[in-house]
């Protein structure tokens, strides 16, 4: 199993689709909202979308120290 296969398996288990599938569909791998890239308001957020498939809002919530 390659690292990519492992990453895809984890993503599919956690989110129901892979990062590549989310990007291809233009949705966030986590919240599944459409137009995910347009909801990334910073350059870092746009770069992260292509790394993780998560929109900036979901990424921020995941790694925020605040409770939501």
N, C-alpha and C positions, 0 to 999 in steps of 0.2 A: 504494500500500500504506500502510495506517495504521500507527501505532506499535503498536497492539494486535495487528494482523495479524503484524507483525514479531516481537513478543514471543511470540505463539502459535506461529509457525513455529520459532523458536529452541527453545522449550520442547518442542515435538513432536519435533524433531530430537534433542535431548539426552535427553529423558525418555520419549518415546513418547506423551505426552498433554500437554494444556495445563493451566495453573494452574486455570482454571475447571472443567475436567473432574475434576481431582483433588479440588478442594473439593466439587464436587457429589457425588462418590463417597465423600468423607470419608477419603481416603487422602493420603499424602505423595507429592508429585510425584517425589521422588527415591527413597526406599526402598520406596514402594508399600505400606507397612504400613497396616492399617486403623485407624480411630479416631485419626487423626493429631492432631486438635485436643485430644483428651484427653491426649496425650503432650506437649503444650505446657504447661509448669509455671509459667511467668511470664506476666505481662500482656504484656510485650514479645514473648514467644514466640507468644502467641495472636494478637497484632496481625500479626506477621510471617507467620503461616500464611495470613492473608487477603491479604497482599501478594504472597507468593512461592509459596504452596502447599506449602512445606516445613515439616516438623515441626521442633520446636526442636532435637532431637538432630542431625538432618541439617544444619541451619543452623549449629549450633555446630561440627560437624566440618568443614564447608566453610570456615569463616572462622577456625578455630583455628590457632594457630601451632605447636601440638604435632603430632608425627607420630603417626598411628594405625596 
